Amino acid sequence: MTRSKHLTQGFTLAELLVSLLILGEIATFTIPKILSSQQNGMKKVILKETVATLEQIKYKEIDIGGSTASSTNVFLDNINAVKVCKTNSQTEGCYSYDTYPGALLHNGAVIASFDGWTAWGGPGCEVDGIIIDWNGNTGPNTVGDDKLAIIINRSAYTCYDVLPRRISASLNWGNLANQALWESLWKS
């Protein structure tokens, strides 16, 4: 009786290591791009949703309702939020990086609102500001990186470049990638 020998050939250790090395190199270049793209997508969705909410409140309370109250009172009294901090975001637990009044929103963003932004416009201008931090208390919490400054012009005059009774973004801070992202958000 003859026995037939079946030789099974496999990959050598060297071939497996080379394959793993190639896969590791591919992952090194693709994973950061995928994560960055995902983060930009999340940032855009959260900022769009937050700005749309602020626009709706402004339209309902200021444009139609004729409210002359400060922007902080108008927005914080009418926003649907997880938590609203009417005097100080730090001490009341909404946001650990600003002392302005603010709110923690359902989408994870935080807004900090401040009235009387005197650096904008001239006589007759009533300009307030809101800072939106799209990722809340997660760092780095710097304007231009994960925070967007919104200008609310409550007056009947064009103040700086913000048209009367409008909300506009201040895109002059931060890195170029975020400026491009925010400009595309604002135009869309």
PAKOLNU-703073 format. One record per atom (N, C-alpha, C, O): residue number from 1; y, z, x; atom name. Coordinates in steps of 0.001 Angstrom, whole numbers, plus 500000, padded with zeros to 6 digits. Atoms other than C-alpha are relative to their C-alpha. Layout:
# PAKOLNU-703073
fifi,yy,zz,xx,drenvo
NUM,Y,Z,X,CA
...
END
This chain:
# PAKOLNU-703073
fifi,yy,zz,xx,drenvo
1,498836,500000,500827,N
1,500000,500000,500000,CA
1,501250,500000,500888,C
1,501392,500825,501791,O
2,498771,500114,499190,N
2,503341,498979,501427,CA
2,501165,500677,499284,C
2,501401,500530,498085,O
3,498794,499366,500570,N
3,506383,501006,500939,CA
3,501218,499152,500340,C
3,501401,498714,501476,O
4,498761,500730,499715,N
4,509654,499214,500560,CA
4,501105,501019,500238,C
4,501261,502002,499514,O
5,498907,499093,499666,N
5,512565,500870,502122,CA
5,501290,499450,499397,C
5,501665,498299,499621,O
6,498694,500364,500540,N
6,515808,500791,500231,CA
6,501059,500703,500836,C
6,501164,501929,500865,O
7,498907,499428,499214,N
7,518702,501269,502501,CA
7,501258,500001,499134,C
7,501685,498958,498639,O
8,498738,499934,500742,N
8,521785,502477,500725,CA
8,501116,500182,500995,C
8,501104,501070,501847,O
9,498844,499951,499109,N
9,524997,501848,502466,CA
9,501158,500628,499249,C
9,501384,500309,498082,O
10,498822,499376,500597,N
10,528054,503966,501755,CA
10,501203,499755,500886,C
10,501136,499018,501869,O
11,498803,500110,499186,N
11,531536,504234,503092,CA
11,499911,500979,501150,C
11,499347,502065,501020,O
12,499975,499080,498864,N
12,532016,505749,506465,CA
12,501164,500969,499801,C
12,502064,500733,498995,O
13,498941,499007,500077,N
13,534197,508771,506923,CA
13,501338,499387,500387,C
13,502361,499694,499774,O
14,498760,500645,499554,N
14,536778,506673,508740,CA
14,500586,499127,498888,C
14,501799,499127,498675,O
15,499516,500858,501091,N
15,537001,504207,505834,CA
15,500592,500844,498871,C
15,501619,500481,498297,O
16,499466,499116,501036,N
16,537489,507049,503354,CA
16,501336,500601,500404,C
16,502246,500694,499580,O
17,498743,499421,499525,N
17,540212,508633,505476,CA
17,501132,498976,499991,C
17,502265,499312,499645,O
18,498982,501057,500032,N
18,542070,505322,505807,CA
18,500434,499740,498558,C
18,501622,499567,498288,O
19,499668,500207,501420,N
19,541882,504827,502028,CA
19,500888,501125,499474,C
19,501870,500873,498777,O
20,499186,498868,500426,N
20,543235,508328,501413,CA
20,501395,499954,500609,C
20,502375,500300,499948,O
21,498708,500120,499330,N
21,546015,507744,503930,CA
21,500878,498962,499289,C
21,502070,499196,499087,O
22,499256,501051,500706,N
22,547066,504532,502141,CA
22,500460,500508,498630,C
22,501610,500294,498245,O
23,499622,499443,501297,N
23,547013,506269,498738,CA
23,501101,501054,500140,C
23,502006,501119,499308,O
24,498962,498993,499746,N
24,549078,509137,500156,CA
24,501349,499373,500273,C
24,502372,499860,499790,O
25,498741,500712,499708,N
25,551700,506723,501490,CA
25,500598,499403,498731,C
25,501808,499473,498519,O
26,499520,500582,501266,N
26,551945,504967,498129,CA
26,500585,501106,499117,C
26,501651,500929,498527,O
27,499518,498888,500817,N
27,552326,508307,496338,CA
27,501313,500559,500536,C
27,502177,500962,499758,O
28,498782,499493,499385,N
28,555016,509402,498812,CA
28,501226,499213,499550,C
28,502302,499785,499379,O
29,498863,500831,500384,N
29,557225,506499,497789,CA
29,500184,499891,498489,C
29,501314,499739,498025,O
30,499867,500238,501441,N
30,556482,506223,494072,CA
30,500272,501260,499185,C
30,501024,501195,498213,O
31,499842,498790,500803,N
31,556336,509824,492807,CA
31,501464,500450,499909,C
31,501915,500759,498806,O
32,498588,499609,500136,N
32,559977,510719,493677,CA
32,500803,499055,499094,C
32,501676,499503,498352,O
33,499281,500943,500862,N
33,561207,507534,491969,CA
33,499652,500217,498538,C
33,500523,500125,497672,O
34,500423,499747,501373,N
34,559188,508288,488854,CA
34,500664,501275,499481,C
34,501165,501302,498357,O
35,499387,498736,500418,N
35,560469,511881,488732,CA
35,501503,499855,499800,C
35,502061,500403,498850,O
36,498557,500227,500128,N
36,564069,510776,489293,CA
36,500326,499217,498739,C
36,501285,499530,498033,O
37,499796,500801,501204,N
37,563804,508183,486552,CA
37,499802,500852,498750,C
37,500572,500742,497796,O
38,500265,499117,501133,N
38,562324,510756,484170,CA
38,501143,500996,499809,C
38,501562,501253,498681,O
39,498911,499038,500079,N
39,565063,513278,485009,CA
39,501270,499327,499484,C
39,501977,499909,498660,O
40,498828,500722,500498,N
40,567809,510678,484458,CA
40,499865,499691,498517,C
40,500846,499752,497776,O
41,500227,500251,501421,N
41,566246,509790,481121,CA
41,500240,501246,499166,C
41,500881,501180,498118,O
42,499782,498737,500706,N
42,566187,513446,480046,CA
42,501483,500350,499964,C
42,502011,500765,498933,O
43,498578,499694,499902,N
43,569752,513930,481248,CA
43,500798,499166,499002,C
43,501679,499679,498312,O
44,499281,500906,500889,N
44,570951,510908,479294,CA
44,499788,500371,498535,C
44,500737,500377,497751,O
45,500310,499635,501389,N
45,569194,511951,476072,CA
45,500730,501286,499611,C
45,501336,501354,498541,O
46,499363,498719,500311,N
46,570508,515529,476225,CA
46,501508,499843,499914,C
46,502133,500379,498999,O
47,498554,500192,500041,N
47,574061,514447,477043,CA
47,500417,499206,498767,C
47,501410,499547,498125,O
48,499677,500792,501195,N
48,574060,511807,474274,CA
48,499940,500865,498746,C
48,500837,500821,497903,O
49,500173,499142,501172,N
49,572770,514310,471737,CA
49,501125,501029,499906,C
49,501664,501262,498824,O
50,498954,498977,499987,N
50,575293,516973,472777,CA
50,501360,499408,499682,C
50,502114,499972,498889,O
51,498715,500654,500266,N
51,578258,514592,472805,CA
51,500082,499558,498540,C
51,501135,499690,497916,O
52,500009,500416,501405,N
52,577236,513213,469389,CA
52,500239,501207,499086,C
52,500960,501100,498093,O
53,499782,498781,500788,N
53,577099,516770,468015,CA
53,501467,500413,500046,C
53,502057,500747,499018,O
54,498587,499632,499866,N
54,580568,517526,469400,CA
54,500897,499022,499240,C
54,501866,499433,498601,O
55,499219,501013,500729,N
55,581922,514246,467979,CA
55,499928,500257,498493,C
55,500942,500149,497803,O
56,500145,499729,501436,N
56,580525,515110,464520,CA
56,500827,501212,499580,C
56,501488,501191,498542,O
57,499210,498807,500325,N
57,582102,518558,464580,CA
57,501485,499660,500040,C
57,502238,500046,499146,O
58,498589,500388,499888,N
58,585417,517109,465767,CA
58,500421,499186,498792,C
58,501475,499443,498210,O
59,499659,500854,501135,N
59,585378,514468,463039,CA
59,500108,500813,498712,C
59,501071,500676,497958,O
60,500043,499234,501256,N
60,584452,516885,460258,CA
60,501102,501056,499938,C
60,501772,501200,498916,O
61,499089,498858,500029,N
61,586648,519815,461256,CA
61,501439,499657,500368,C
61,502370,500206,499778,O
62,498643,500295,499533,N
62,589642,518286,463049,CA
62,500556,498760,499305,C
62,501656,498801,498754,O
63,499484,501251,500561,N
63,589969,514698,461814,CA
63,500112,500063,498482,C
63,501165,499753,497924,O
64,499995,499961,501465,N
64,589015,515197,458166,CA
64,500562,501330,499500,C
64,501407,501365,498606,O
65,499586,498676,500459,N
65,589509,518932,457795,CA
65,501408,500390,500410,C
65,501996,501297,499822,O
66,498635,499716,499560,N
66,592828,518931,459646,CA
66,500163,501324,500713,C
66,501273,501852,500783,O
67,499920,498714,499315,N
67,591989,522090,461575,CA
67,500916,499916,501206,C
67,500860,498958,501976,O
68,499140,499923,498823,N
68,594607,523089,464114,CA
68,499559,501141,500909,C
68,500252,501484,501867,O
69,500531,498913,499169,N
69,592491,525895,465552,CA
69,499648,499453,501382,C
69,499536,498242,501576,O
70,500363,500424,498655,N
70,591608,525824,469218,CA
70,498640,499317,499980,C
70,497810,499586,499111,O
71,501276,500707,499923,N
71,588756,523556,470234,CA
71,498842,500970,500132,C
71,497780,500761,499546,O
72,501069,499025,499830,N
72,586733,526574,471315,CA
72,499581,500566,498650,C
72,498388,500630,498352,O
73,500338,499441,501310,N
73,586934,528107,467841,CA
73,499356,498955,499101,C
73,498371,499245,498423,O
74,500531,501050,500866,N
74,586302,524806,466063,CA
74,498551,499704,500364,C
74,497687,499678,499487,O
75,501348,500386,499587,N
75,583231,523901,468119,CA
75,499009,501155,499891,C
75,497904,500976,499379,O
76,500944,498879,500013,N
76,581676,527339,468464,CA
76,499747,500538,498596,C
76,498671,501072,498329,O
77,500210,499560,501384,N
77,582188,528185,464772,CA
77,499099,499044,499228,C
77,498494,499441,498233,O
78,500703,501011,500789,N
78,580484,524966,463652,CA
78,498762,499418,500667,C
78,498098,498561,500084,O
79,501144,500594,499291,N
79,577784,524234,466223,CA
79,498709,500716,499605,C
79,498683,501932,499417,O
80,501327,499458,500267,N
80,574112,524714,465443,CA
80,499360,500279,501354,C
80,498926,499355,502041,O
81,500450,499644,498659,N
81,572965,526612,468520,CA
81,498991,501137,499945,C
81,498891,501857,498952,O
82,500933,498881,499865,N
82,570281,529012,469686,CA
82,500798,501299,500099,C
82,500440,502309,499493,O
83,499169,498818,499808,N
83,573004,531449,470756,CA
83,501431,499560,500243,C
83,501668,498594,500969,O
84,498581,500278,499801,N
84,576806,531426,470601,CA
84,500633,501230,500639,C
84,500413,502353,500187,O
85,499304,498929,499297,N
85,578906,533515,472977,CA
85,501505,499764,499844,C
85,502066,498893,500510,O
86,498610,500259,500386,N
86,582444,533775,471578,CA
86,501035,500432,501030,C
86,502160,499932,501013,O
87,498985,499546,499055,N
87,584137,535581,474451,CA
87,499658,499701,501456,C
87,500520,499235,502201,O
88,500346,500163,498597,N
88,582220,535374,477730,CA
88,498517,499630,500112,C
88,497638,500428,499786,O
89,501382,500485,499922,N
89,579100,533308,478381,CA
89,499129,500831,500933,C
89,497934,500996,500688,O
90,500792,499207,499055,N
90,578034,535458,481333,CA
90,499573,501328,499408,C
90,498388,501663,499421,O
91,500328,498660,500465,N
91,578224,538879,479760,CA
91,499217,499984,498692,C
91,498479,500926,498403,O
92,500704,500067,501275,N
92,576892,537726,476375,CA
92,498653,499280,500106,C
92,497913,499207,499125,O
93,501329,500541,499764,N
93,573898,535937,477891,CA
93,499764,498543,499644,C
93,498615,498135,499479,O
94,500196,501430,500279,N
94,574520,532256,477133,CA
94,499847,499195,501288,C
94,499023,498284,501370,O
95,499931,500830,498799,N
95,575234,530966,480619,CA
95,500408,500886,501158,C
95,501402,501607,501067,O
96,499730,499063,498910,N
96,575175,532746,483933,CA
96,501000,499486,501029,C
96,501244,500158,502031,O
97,499130,500567,498972,N
97,577630,530481,485764,CA
97,501452,499826,499584,C
97,502269,499471,500433,O
98,498612,500106,500441,N
98,580838,530427,483657,CA
98,500327,501162,499097,C
98,499466,501671,498379,O
99,499568,498891,500843,N
99,582855,533118,481950,CA
99,500675,499515,498727,C
99,501088,500333,497905,O
100,499404,500532,501224,N
100,584249,530794,479270,CA
100,499106,500303,498800,C
100,497916,500571,498966,O
101,500860,499944,501184,N
101,583064,531113,475676,CA
101,499062,498793,500003,C
101,499409,497747,500553,O
102,500934,501120,499972,N
102,580026,528913,475110,CA
102,498838,500180,499052,C
102,498812,501091,498224,O
103,501174,499964,500871,N
103,576723,528230,473436,CA
103,498797,499420,500727,C
103,498919,498506,501543,O
104,501281,500503,499520,N
104,573082,527700,474329,CA
104,499432,499144,498876,C
104,499187,499645,497779,O
105,500418,500931,501040,N
105,571884,524620,472431,CA
105,498485,499872,499921,C
105,497769,500291,500830,O
106,501436,500173,500227,N
106,568455,523739,471036,CA
106,499346,499073,501017,C
106,498158,499215,501303,O
107,500570,500959,499055,N
107,567990,520902,473551,CA
107,499964,500540,501433,C
107,499592,499815,502356,O
108,500029,499388,498673,N
108,568306,523314,476503,CA
108,501322,499922,500730,C
108,501497,500566,501764,O
109,498688,500114,499377,N
109,571871,522347,477338,CA
109,500844,501225,499670,C
109,500579,501951,498712,O
110,499035,498933,500239,N
110,574700,524845,477590,CA
110,501374,499355,499965,C
110,501673,498479,500777,O
111,498609,500444,499965,N
111,578303,524187,476651,CA
111,500871,501212,500284,C
111,500612,502312,499796,O
112,498982,498988,499738,N
112,581221,526191,477991,CA
112,501317,499367,499592,C
112,501640,498263,500030,O
113,498793,500577,500583,N
113,584503,525672,476167,CA
113,501224,500772,500450,C
113,501223,502002,500481,O
114,498761,499330,499613,N
114,588010,526379,477353,CA
114,501189,499239,499423,C
114,501202,498009,499383,O
115,498821,500564,500648,N
115,591356,525803,475691,CA
115,501161,499900,500986,C
115,501235,500620,501981,O
116,498756,500098,499246,N
116,594661,524678,477109,CA
116,499825,499547,501426,C
116,500244,500237,502355,O
117,500176,500550,498665,N
117,593694,522520,480056,CA
117,501339,499433,500433,C
117,501639,498269,500170,O
118,498607,500342,499720,N
118,597224,522422,481426,CA
118,500162,498894,501021,C
118,501241,498309,501109,O
119,499873,501035,498978,N
119,596500,519975,484235,CA
119,500062,498600,499388,C
119,500398,497641,500082,O
120,500061,501313,500629,N
120,596182,517134,481711,CA
120,501224,499775,499129,C
120,501599,500629,498325,O
121,498937,500405,500913,N
121,599085,515344,480100,CA
121,501320,500682,500272,C
121,501523,501304,501314,O
122,498663,499446,499867,N
122,602629,516446,479545,CA
122,500415,500702,498732,C
122,499571,501223,498003,O
123,499506,499317,501199,N
123,604844,517853,476800,CA
123,499369,499420,498732,C
123,499240,498204,498596,O
124,500597,500426,501263,N
124,603237,517700,473375,CA
124,498497,499792,500060,C
124,497860,499569,499031,O
125,501443,500205,499858,N
125,599726,517356,474757,CA
125,499257,501304,499726,C
125,499600,502359,500260,O
126,500900,498877,500261,N
126,597084,519688,473399,CA
126,498614,499551,500437,C
126,497883,498914,499678,O
127,501244,500473,499412,N
127,594110,519106,475649,CA
127,499120,501190,500354,C
127,499544,502097,501070,O
128,500965,498951,499704,N
128,591042,521333,475792,CA
128,498813,499367,500724,C
128,498721,498145,500847,O
129,501147,500523,499274,N
129,587820,521015,477708,CA
129,498706,500675,499611,C
129,498683,501823,499167,O
130,501344,499457,500183,N
130,584115,521497,477312,CA
130,499171,499518,501185,C
130,499206,498341,501543,O
131,500929,500371,498938,N
131,581623,521550,480150,CA
131,498599,500028,499401,C
131,498187,501024,498806,O
132,501389,500066,500455,N
132,578113,520420,479257,CA
132,499115,500066,501231,C
132,499203,499212,502114,O
133,500995,499904,498927,N
133,575385,521589,481619,CA
133,498667,499609,499385,C
133,498069,500383,498637,O
134,501158,500567,500699,N
134,572433,519430,480620,CA
134,498709,500778,500225,C
134,497812,500725,499383,O
135,501247,499266,499764,N
135,569777,521660,482193,CA
135,500180,501512,499953,C
135,499368,502256,500503,O
136,499794,498573,500215,N
136,571224,525050,481277,CA
136,500165,500791,501282,C
136,500865,500357,502196,O
137,499844,499121,498841,N
137,570913,527864,483789,CA
137,499224,499535,501230,C
137,499373,500113,502307,O
138,500701,500539,498844,N
138,568614,525828,486029,CA
138,501026,499365,500931,C
138,501927,498665,500470,O
139,499022,500465,499014,N
139,570495,524961,489229,CA
139,500132,498498,500069,C
139,499354,497787,499434,O
140,499038,499315,499144,N
140,572527,523649,490886,CA
140,501264,500468,499274,C
140,502060,501202,499859,O
141,498856,499573,500808,N
141,575140,524140,488101,CA
141,501340,499704,500654,C
141,502199,500578,500769,O
142,498736,500445,499437,N
142,577906,522167,489740,CA
142,500497,498791,499222,C
142,499728,497910,498839,O
143,499410,501130,500707,N
143,580315,519812,488032,CA
143,499764,498752,500840,C
143,500035,498745,502041,O
144,500283,501246,499314,N
144,579301,516283,488937,CA
144,498536,499850,500346,C
144,498077,498741,500617,O
145,501423,500101,499728,N
145,575672,517126,489552,CA
145,499216,500148,498706,C
145,498549,499209,498273,O
146,500681,499821,501283,N
146,574282,518620,486358,CA
146,500965,500436,498899,C
146,500537,500774,497795,O
147,498993,499649,500992,N
147,577550,519401,484562,CA
147,500959,498825,499790,C
147,501372,498163,500742,O
148,499067,501061,500367,N
148,579779,516925,482738,CA
148,501190,500634,499295,C
148,501017,501424,498367,O
149,498787,499477,500634,N
149,583389,517737,481837,CA
149,500432,499049,498886,C
149,500563,497843,499094,O
150,499548,500755,501167,N
150,584490,516594,478380,CA
150,501431,500433,499697,C
150,501725,501628,499683,O
151,498620,499697,500342,N
151,588179,516384,477497,CA
151,500199,499728,498522,C
151,499814,498669,498025,O
152,499710,500162,501416,N
152,589269,516902,473894,CA
152,501516,499945,499852,C
152,502206,500928,500122,O
153,498572,500147,500222,N
153,592721,515567,473102,CA
153,500271,500247,498524,C
153,499941,499411,497683,O
154,499738,499650,501393,N
154,593860,517322,469908,CA
154,501379,499527,499547,C
154,501722,499665,498373,O
155,498623,500359,500347,N
155,597399,515943,470012,CA
155,500101,498576,499471,C
155,499124,497828,499449,O
156,499726,501345,500512,N
156,598970,512825,468551,CA
156,500452,499061,501110,C
156,500832,497923,500834,O
157,499535,500785,498857,N
157,599853,511552,472043,CA
157,498837,499668,500913,C
157,497832,500379,500938,O
158,500969,500264,498941,N
158,597860,509875,474766,CA
158,500318,500942,501142,C
158,501418,500916,501695,O
159,499816,499034,498928,N
159,597412,512600,477324,CA
159,499126,499581,501171,C
159,497899,499542,501078,O
160,500644,500575,498833,N
160,596556,511297,480758,CA
160,499372,498689,499558,C
160,500111,497792,499153,O
161,500625,501238,500458,N
161,594023,508583,479906,CA
161,499220,500183,498705,C
161,498516,499272,498269,O
162,500777,499712,501205,N
162,592587,510221,476793,CA
162,500856,499675,498781,C
162,501945,500222,498609,O
163,499263,500420,501188,N
163,593673,508581,473544,CA
163,500192,501172,499037,C
163,499459,502158,499106,O
164,499749,498905,500943,N
164,595102,510744,470738,CA
164,498768,500340,499160,C
164,498050,499458,498690,O
165,501057,499461,500851,N
165,592591,512925,468874,CA
165,498621,499423,500344,C
165,497849,499065,499454,O
166,501282,500548,499536,N
166,589638,511717,470967,CA
166,499310,500976,500947,C
166,499916,501905,501481,O
167,500785,499306,498985,N
167,586878,513137,473110,CA
167,499659,498962,501061,C
167,499246,497846,500744,O
168,500294,500927,498911,N
168,586421,511549,476517,CA
168,499354,500764,501147,C
168,499521,501977,501269,O
169,500646,499371,498848,N
169,584401,512232,479645,CA
169,500896,499898,501216,C
169,501599,498905,501402,O
170,499316,500041,498716,N
170,585950,513117,482968,CA
170,498959,499636,501046,C
170,498107,500452,501396,O
171,501056,500510,499126,N
171,583926,511021,485380,CA
171,500418,499971,501469,C
171,499785,499294,502279,O
172,499492,500089,498635,N
172,585899,511622,488558,CA
172,499417,501046,500937,C
172,499891,501176,502065,O
173,500649,499024,499135,N
173,583660,514392,489935,CA
173,498562,499597,500246,C
173,497948,498903,499435,O
174,501441,500099,499795,N
174,580257,514326,491499,CA
174,499555,498791,500793,C
174,500364,497992,501265,O
175,500564,501069,499192,N
175,577952,511941,493229,CA
175,500015,498684,499231,C
175,500113,498669,498004,O
176,499869,501332,500598,N
176,578003,508202,492591,CA
176,498892,499694,499005,C
176,499131,499008,498012,O
177,501109,500260,500922,N
177,574582,508131,490921,CA
177,500285,500618,498632,C
177,500049,499986,497603,O
178,499678,499362,501273,N
178,575696,510617,488268,CA
178,501193,499343,499334,C
178,501223,499225,498109,O
179,498862,500698,500598,N
179,579019,508827,487789,CA
179,499530,498728,499305,C
179,499969,498427,498194,O
180,500519,501226,500614,N
180,577147,505588,487122,CA
180,499203,500326,498738,C
180,499321,499628,497731,O
181,500782,499588,501167,N
181,574763,507379,484746,CA
181,500923,500402,498857,C
181,500706,499994,497716,O
182,499102,499531,501041,N
182,577618,509051,482858,CA
182,500846,498861,499433,C
182,501123,498830,498234,O
183,499246,501145,500518,N
183,579628,505830,482631,CA
183,499131,499163,499073,C
183,499613,498685,498046,O
184,500890,500755,500871,N
184,576605,504052,481174,CA
184,499762,500765,498702,C
184,499644,500153,497640,O
185,500154,499165,501197,N
185,576142,506970,478747,CA
185,501223,499847,499110,C
185,501098,499695,497895,O
186,498767,500024,500784,N
186,579764,506833,477670,CA
186,500238,498652,499357,C
186,500831,498571,498281,O
187,499796,501352,500541,N
187,579747,503066,477138,CA
187,498950,499619,498982,C
187,499155,498689,498202,O
188,501077,500384,500908,N
188,576484,503010,475203,CA
188,500160,500621,498642,C
188,499333,500396,497759,O
END
